[in-house]
Amino acid sequence: MLVSKNRSGKIWMFLLSFALLCALVGSLYVHAWNLGVSPMGLFSDEASIGLNAKTIAEYGTDEFGTPTPLYFQAFGEYKNPVYIYALAWLLQYVPMSDISVRGVSFLFFVGILLVWTIFAELYWKNRGLTVLHVLMLGASPWLFSLSRVSFEAISFVFFYVSFLTVYFLLYINKFRSFISVILLSVLCAAFAGISWYSYSTARLLILISIFGACTLLLLQRKRLAPLLIIFLSGLALLPATGLLEGNNTILLGRFSQISYFYDATLTWGEKIGQFLQIYSSYFSPEFHLWVGDSNLRHHAGPAGMSSYFVYGSMWIGVFLTLFAWRTRKLQPFSDRAWFANFMLMEFFAAPLAASMTEPGHAIRVVSMIIPMLFFSGVMLAFLRRHLQTWAPIVGISAILLILLEATPFLSYALGHYTRYSVRYFMTYGTEEAVRTVATMRYPLLVIDKDLYEANVIASYYTETLNNAITITSGISDSYIQNIQIPFCYLAKHTPYTQTTKHVAPNAIPVPLDVQSRLKLTCFPGETSAQSS
């Protein structure tokens, strides 16, 4: 009988391990599907990141010639360095293309998925719960959308979940050796420090995480680890301290542009009221289930940022954690009880930075997905513990529900959204325009001053295609009239001004993809013989 139980246990563990492998491979497969062309066309932020990474990889400077900058000027908002330097490293081995630029986001997602798998194994010590955690993360609309565009925030999620995983190892500290404490503390500080440079909202959120983590360690009467974490994290932030002095706008300039806290027409009471309203909206079903981020650059639709399964189970897990804390059902300072309380703090702190700007911005609050998945796991662990013999059926049902929700979303995200989102990325067709100008050997590409940051997109593609074309943007009508060389003019599908009409009566309109809403017209100029 004992042999039979052992054999059935081994078979069950093999099946769960196989299911875990399938969940990992399946998640990576769907996230990599049509990477680079879905969504169609790079947004200006993506092109800016690619352009700066290319100049760093080749010349060691940003696009303006600044050598190895800590922050990248870009459009004046100063992009964070982690993603750009990661892409610059990748460009040492692969050519720059839309796939390689967005491929860094995919690689960060791979890291998130693997580290989250390790965390689930360490925390729950149950292979079935690990499978569910991997599926919930892999099927998350939130991370799916972000893993396919080259935005900085996904790098923060990777270093954040790495920080949590190493911190949990330090918290339970089963190694009980001086060397292990030092090593884990150094890793904690390293992940926290890199997080600070990964994304703008991380500058506040990771400081809160460090404070909470060190407080919890002190409550455990562990003194060396929190001292090391605070000291080493402080060292990691030293390179940026000078940017906070005087009127330097590198760190806070962008925040002052987008935050209502700088609106002089609002009283402090109105600002606090607005903060509370926006803060609460980030927990609402409208954001998580029905609408999400209305900007389709941040979300693939057609519903909210989370699945119904994760959102519902997450709130049950939060309630169970609060209930266990208030009724002392969990032993004080046990591995799970106090770490779960720490994750409560992480959950409620996640929207703090985003709430100082605007509601419904999925990228600024993306780290929230990690504590959400954690509390979904709390509910699943509760069911497993209390249902016992029914636990396998509950687990299989949960897997089916996750996959059932993921199927229509993925079908939409990889289908209709790919075409529909073109108008939100606003630059699809720029690559075709640059290729056309290069083929016709026109030395100058003039960008309509009303075409949103297309000069960066065009510059990115000239670097990608190794074309020597001069890009000019935001010029006056008189400038266009006085151009003496052959040039092409890129604008929206709107009637040209009177100025452009009488530059050259024999202008050549070049059709582009109608979805792009861009129009390219080439003017021979006075030296039309130069063109082929």
C-alpha positions in Angstrom: 0.0 0.0 0.0 2.8 2.3 0.9 4.6 1.5 -2.4 1.4 2.3 -4.3 1.1 5.7 -2.6 4.7 6.5 -3.4 4.2 5.5 -7.0 1.0 7.5 -7.4 2.8 10.5 -5.8 5.7 10.3 -8.2 3.3 10.1 -11.1 1.3 13.1 -9.9 4.6 15.1 -9.4 5.7 14.1 -12.9 2.4 15.3 -14.4 2.6 18.6 -12.4 6.2 19.1 -13.6 5.1 18.5 -17.2 2.3 20.9 -16.8 4.7 23.5 -15.4 7.0 23.1 -18.4 4.0 23.4 -20.8 2.9 26.6 -18.9 6.3 28.1 -19.3 6.8 27.2 -22.9 3.3 28.2 -23.8 3.6 31.6 -22.1 6.8 32.4 -23.9 5.5 31.2 -27.2 2.4 33.5 -27.3 4.4 36.4 -26.0 7.0 36.0 -28.8 4.4 35.5 -31.5 4.7 38.1 -34.3 7.0 40.2 -32.1 8.1 43.3 -33.9 5.0 43.6 -36.2 2.2 43.3 -33.6 1.4 46.1 -32.7 2.3 47.6 -36.1 4.9 50.4 -36.1 7.1 51.7 -33.4 5.8 54.5 -31.2 8.1 57.5 -30.8 9.3 56.4 -27.4 10.3 53.0 -28.7 12.2 54.6 -31.6 13.9 57.0 -29.2 15.1 54.1 -27.1 16.3 52.2 -30.1 18.1 55.3 -31.6 19.9 56.1 -28.3 20.9 52.4 -27.8 22.3 52.3 -31.3 24.5 55.4 -30.7 25.6 54.1 -27.3 26.5 50.7 -28.8 28.5 52.3 -31.7 29.9 55.6 -30.3 29.3 55.5 -26.6 27.1 58.6 -26.7 23.4 59.4 -26.8 21.8 60.9 -29.9 23.0 64.4 -28.9 26.6 63.3 -28.4 26.6 63.1 -24.6 29.0 60.4 -23.6 27.6 57.5 -21.5 24.8 59.6 -19.9 23.1 58.5 -16.7 19.8 59.6 -18.1 19.0 60.2 -21.7 17.6 63.5 -22.8 15.4 62.1 -25.6 12.4 64.4 -26.0 13.4 66.4 -22.9 11.8 63.9 -20.4 15.1 62.1 -19.7 14.6 58.4 -20.2 15.9 56.0 -17.6 19.1 54.2 -18.4 18.5 50.5 -17.6 16.5 49.5 -20.7 18.6 51.6 -23.1 21.9 50.1 -21.9 20.4 46.6 -21.9 19.5 47.2 -25.6 22.9 48.7 -26.3 24.5 45.5 -25.0 22.2 43.4 -27.2 23.1 45.4 -30.3 26.7 44.4 -29.9 25.5 40.9 -31.1 22.4 41.5 -33.3 21.5 44.2 -35.8 19.1 46.9 -34.8 15.5 46.2 -35.9 12.0 46.4 -34.6 12.4 42.9 -33.3 15.6 43.5 -31.5 14.3 46.7 -29.9 11.2 45.1 -28.7 13.0 41.9 -28.0 14.5 43.4 -24.9 11.0 43.7 -23.4 10.5 40.1 -24.3 13.7 39.1 -22.6 12.7 41.0 -19.5 9.4 39.1 -19.5 11.3 35.8 -19.8 13.2 36.9 -16.6 10.0 37.9 -14.8 8.4 34.6 -15.6 11.4 32.5 -14.5 12.0 34.5 -11.3 8.3 34.4 -10.5 8.4 30.6 -10.9 11.2 30.4 -8.5 9.4 32.6 -6.0 6.2 30.5 -6.2 8.2 27.3 -5.6 10.0 28.8 -2.6 7.0 30.4 -1.0 4.2 27.8 -1.6 6.2 24.7 -1.8 3.6 23.1 -4.0 4.1 22.4 -7.7 0.4 22.7 -8.5 0.3 26.3 -7.1 3.4 27.1 -9.1 1.7 26.0 -12.3 -1.2 28.2 -11.5 1.1 31.2 -10.7 2.9 30.7 -14.0 -0.3 30.6 -16.0 -1.8 33.6 -14.3 1.3 35.7 -15.1 1.7 34.3 -18.6 -1.9 35.0 -19.4 -2.0 38.5 -17.8 -3.2 41.1 -20.3 -1.2 43.7 -18.4 2.2 42.0 -19.0 1.3 40.6 -22.4 0.8 44.1 -23.8 4.0 45.4 -22.1 6.2 42.6 -23.2 5.6 43.5 -26.9 6.6 47.1 -26.9 9.9 48.7 -25.9 8.9 50.7 -22.8 11.1 51.0 -19.8 8.5 49.9 -17.2 8.9 46.2 -17.8 12.5 46.3 -16.7 11.3 47.6 -13.3 8.9 44.6 -12.9 11.9 42.3 -13.5 14.1 43.9 -10.9 11.2 44.3 -8.5 10.2 40.6 -8.5 13.9 39.7 -8.3 14.2 41.9 -5.2 11.1 40.3 -3.6 12.4 36.8 -4.3 15.9 37.4 -2.8 14.3 39.3 0.1 12.1 36.3 0.9 15.2 34.1 1.0 16.8 36.5 3.3 13.7 36.8 5.4 13.4 33.0 6.0 17.2 32.7 6.0 17.3 28.9 6.4 21.0 29.0 5.6 21.7 30.7 9.0 25.3 31.6 8.0 27.1 34.9 8.1 28.1 34.6 4.4 24.6 33.9 3.2 23.2 37.0 5.0 25.8 39.2 3.4 25.3 37.7 -0.1 21.5 37.9 0.0 21.7 41.5 1.5 24.0 42.5 -1.3 21.7 41.0 -4.0 18.7 42.7 -2.3 20.4 46.1 -2.4 21.6 45.5 -6.0 18.1 44.7 -7.3 16.6 47.6 -5.4 19.3 50.0 -6.7 18.9 49.0 -10.3 15.1 49.2 -9.9 15.5 52.9 -9.0 17.1 53.6 -12.4 14.7 51.4 -14.4 11.5 53.5 -14.4 10.3 56.8 -13.0 7.6 55.6 -10.6 10.2 53.1 -9.2 12.0 56.0 -7.5 9.3 56.2 -5.0 8.0 52.6 -4.9 11.3 50.9 -4.3 12.2 53.2 -1.4 8.9 52.2 0.2 9.8 48.5 -0.4 13.2 48.9 1.2 11.7 50.7 4.2 9.1 47.9 4.7 11.6 45.1 4.1 14.1 46.5 6.6 11.4 47.2 9.2 10.2 43.6 9.0 13.8 42.3 9.4 14.3 44.5 12.4 11.1 43.1 13.9 12.7 39.7 13.4 15.7 41.0 15.4 17.9 40.8 12.4 20.1 43.8 12.4 23.0 43.1 10.0 20.8 42.6 6.9 18.8 45.8 7.1 21.9 47.8 7.8 23.6 46.3 4.7 20.6 46.9 2.5 20.2 50.5 3.5 23.9 51.3 3.2 24.4 49.5 -0.1 21.1 50.9 -1.6 22.2 54.3 -0.6 25.5 53.8 -2.4 23.7 52.7 -5.5 21.7 56.0 -5.5 24.8 58.2 -5.1 25.3 58.8 -8.9 21.9 60.5 -9.1 22.0 62.6 -5.9 23.5 65.6 -7.8 20.5 65.7 -10.1 18.3 66.6 -7.2 20.1 69.9 -6.5 19.1 73.4 -7.5 17.0 73.7 -10.6 18.0 70.5 -12.2 15.0 69.0 -14.1 16.4 65.7 -15.1 14.7 63.7 -12.4 11.7 65.9 -11.6 11.2 67.8 -14.8 8.8 65.2 -16.4 6.9 64.8 -13.1 6.4 68.6 -12.9 4.9 68.5 -16.4 2.4 65.7 -15.8 1.4 66.1 -12.1 -1.5 68.2 -10.9 0.5 68.8 -7.7 2.2 71.7 -9.7 -1.1 73.2 -10.7 -1.3 76.6 -9.0 -5.0 76.9 -9.6 -5.8 74.0 -7.3 -5.9 74.2 -3.5 -4.1 71.6 -1.4 -7.5 70.3 -0.4 -8.5 69.8 -4.0 -5.1 68.2 -4.8 -5.6 65.7 -1.9 -9.1 65.0 -3.0 -7.9 64.3 -6.6 -5.2 62.1 -5.3 -7.6 60.0 -3.3 -10.0 59.7 -6.2 -7.3 58.6 -8.6 -5.7 56.3 -6.1 -9.0 54.4 -5.5 -9.6 54.2 -9.2 -6.5 52.0 -9.6 -8.3 49.3 -7.5 -11.6 49.6 -9.3 -13.2 46.9 -11.5 -13.4 49.6 -14.2 -9.7 49.7 -14.5 -9.0 46.0 -14.0 -12.0 44.4 -15.8 -13.9 46.7 -18.1 -11.9 49.6 -19.5 -8.2 49.4 -18.4 -6.0 51.9 -20.1 -7.8 53.7 -22.8 -4.5 54.4 -24.6 -4.0 51.4 -26.7 -0.2 51.8 -26.7 -0.4 50.6 -23.1 -3.1 48.0 -23.5 -4.3 45.5 -26.1 -8.0 45.4 -25.0 -10.8 44.6 -25.3 -11.4 44.7 -21.6 -9.4 45.7 -18.5 -5.9 45.1 -17.3 -6.6 42.0 -15.3 -8.5 38.8 -15.8 -11.7 38.2 -13.8 -10.1 35.2 -12.1 -7.1 37.1 -10.9 -9.0 40.1 -9.8 -11.6 38.1 -7.9 -9.2 35.7 -6.2 -6.9 38.6 -5.4 -9.5 40.3 -3.2 -10.3 37.1 -1.5 -6.6 36.6 -0.8 -6.3 40.2 0.6 -9.3 39.6 2.9 -7.9 36.2 4.1 -4.5 37.9 4.9 -6.2 40.7 6.8 -8.5 38.3 8.6 -5.5 36.1 9.6 -3.6 39.1 10.9 -6.5 40.5 13.0 -7.4 37.1 14.5 -3.8 36.0 14.9 -4.5 32.8 13.0 -1.0 32.8 11.7 1.9 32.6 14.2 3.7 36.0 14.7 7.0 36.2 12.7 6.3 32.9 10.8 7.6 32.6 7.3 4.3 33.4 5.7 2.3 35.6 8.1 4.6 38.6 8.2 5.8 38.3 4.6 2.1 38.3 3.6 1.6 41.5 5.6 4.7 43.0 3.8 3.0 42.1 0.5 -0.1 43.9 1.7 1.9 47.0 2.0 3.4 46.5 -1.5 -0.1 46.0 -2.9 -1.6 49.2 -1.4 1.6 51.2 -2.2 1.8 50.3 -5.9 -0.5 53.1 -7.2 1.0 55.9 -5.0 3.3 57.4 -7.6 0.8 57.0 -10.5 -2.0 58.6 -8.4 0.0 61.9 -8.5 -0.5 62.1 -12.2 -3.6 60.8 -13.9 -6.1 57.9 -13.7 -6.0 54.8 -15.8 -2.3 54.8 -16.7 -1.4 51.1 -16.8 2.4 51.5 -17.2 2.9 53.7 -14.2 1.2 51.2 -11.9 2.4 47.9 -13.6 4.3 46.6 -10.6 0.9 46.1 -8.9 0.5 42.9 -10.9 3.0 41.1 -8.7 1.3 41.5 -5.3 -2.0 40.8 -7.1 -0.8 37.5 -8.3 0.6 36.8 -4.8 -2.8 37.3 -3.2 -4.5 35.1 -5.8 -2.0 32.5 -4.6 -3.2 33.1 -1.0 -6.7 32.2 -2.0 -5.6 29.1 -3.9 -3.4 27.9 -1.1 -6.4 28.4 1.3 -8.6 26.3 -0.9 -6.0 23.6 -1.2 -5.5 23.5 2.6 -9.2 23.2 3.4 -10.5 21.2 0.5 -7.8 18.6 0.6 -9.1 15.7 -1.5 -11.0 18.1 -3.7 -7.9 20.2 -4.3 -6.9 18.6 -7.6 -10.3 19.2 -9.1 -10.2 22.8 -7.9 -6.8 23.2 -9.4 -7.8 21.8 -12.8 -10.9 24.0 -12.8 -8.7 27.1 -12.1 -6.4 26.2 -15.0 -9.4 25.9 -17.3 -10.8 29.2 -16.1 -7.4 31.0 -16.7 -7.1 29.5 -20.2 -10.8 30.2 -21.0 -10.3 33.9 -20.2 -6.9 34.1 -22.0 -8.2 32.6 -25.3 -10.5 35.5 -26.5 -8.0 38.1 -25.2 -5.0 36.6 -27.1 -7.2 36.1 -30.2 -8.1 39.8 -30.1 -4.6 41.0 -29.1 -2.8 39.1 -31.9 -5.6 39.8 -34.5 -7.8 42.8 -34.6 -5.7 44.9 -32.1 -2.7 44.6 -34.4 -4.5 46.6 -37.1 -6.7 48.8 -34.9 -3.9 50.1 -32.7 -2.0 51.6 -35.7 -3.8 55.0 -35.1 -2.5 55.0 -31.5 1.1 54.3 -32.5 0.7 57.0 -35.2 3.9 56.3 -37.0 3.3 53.2 -39.0 4.5 53.8 -42.6 7.5 55.9 -41.6 9.9 53.0 -42.4 8.3 52.7 -45.9 8.7 56.4 -46.3 12.4 56.3 -45.4 13.0 53.3 -47.7 11.3 55.2 -50.5 13.3 58.3 -50.0 16.5 56.3 -50.0 15.6 54.3 -53.1 14.8 57.6 -55.0 18.1 59.0 -53.7 16.6 62.2 -52.4 19.1 63.6 -49.8 16.5 65.3 -47.6 13.4 64.2 -45.8 11.2 67.0 -44.4 8.8 66.1 -41.6 5.6 68.1 -41.1 5.8 70.1 -37.9 2.4 68.8 -36.9 3.4 65.1 -37.3 4.1 63.9 -33.7 7.8 63.2 -33.2 8.1 61.4 -36.5 11.6 62.9 -36.9 12.7 60.5 -34.2 11.1 57.6 -36.0 12.6 58.6 -39.3 16.1 59.0 -37.7 15.7 55.5 -36.1 15.0 53.9 -39.5 17.9 55.8 -41.2 20.1 54.2 -38.5 18.4 50.8 -39.0 18.7 50.9 -42.8 22.2 52.6 -42.8 20.8 55.4 -44.9 22.5 58.8 -45.1 19.4 61.0 -45.3 19.1 64.4 -43.6 16.0 64.6 -41.4 14.5 68.0 -40.8 11.4 68.6 -38.6 9.4 71.5 -37.3 10.5 73.9 -40.0 8.7 77.0 -41.3 6.8 77.3 -44.5 9.4 79.8 -45.8 12.1 77.1 -45.3 10.2 74.7 -47.5 9.8 77.3 -50.2 13.6 78.0 -50.3 14.8 74.4 -50.5 16.9 74.0 -53.7 17.6 70.3 -53.6 15.3 67.4 -54.2 13.4 66.6 -51.0 10.5 64.5 -49.8 7.8 65.8 -47.5 6.1 63.5 -44.9 2.8 64.6 -43.4 -0.6 63.3 -42.3 -3.4 62.5 -44.7 -4.6 66.1 -44.7 -4.6 68.7 -47.4 -1.2 70.4 -47.9 -0.9 74.1 -47.1 -0.7 76.6 -49.9 3.0 76.8 -49.3 3.7 73.2 -50.2 1.4 73.3 -53.2 3.4 75.9 -55.1 6.9 74.6 -54.1 6.9 72.4 -57.2 3.9 71.7 -59.5 5.3 68.4 -60.6 5.5 66.8 -57.1 5.3 63.0 -56.9 2.9 61.6 -54.3 4.1 58.2 -53.0 1.3 56.0 -51.6 1.9 54.5 -48.2 -0.3 52.1 -46.2 -3.6 53.8 -45.7 -3.7 52.7 -42.1 -0.7 54.8 -41.3 -2.5 58.1 -42.0 0.8 59.4 -43.4 1.4 60.9 -46.8 4.8 61.2 -48.6 5.3 63.6 -51.4 8.6 64.1 -53.2 9.6 67.4 -54.8 12.3 67.3 -57.5 13.5 70.9 -56.7 15.7 72.9 -59.1 18.3 70.2 -59.4 16.0 67.3 -60.3 18.7 65.7 -62.4 20.2 64.5 -59.2 17.4 62.2 -58.5 17.2 58.9 -60.3 
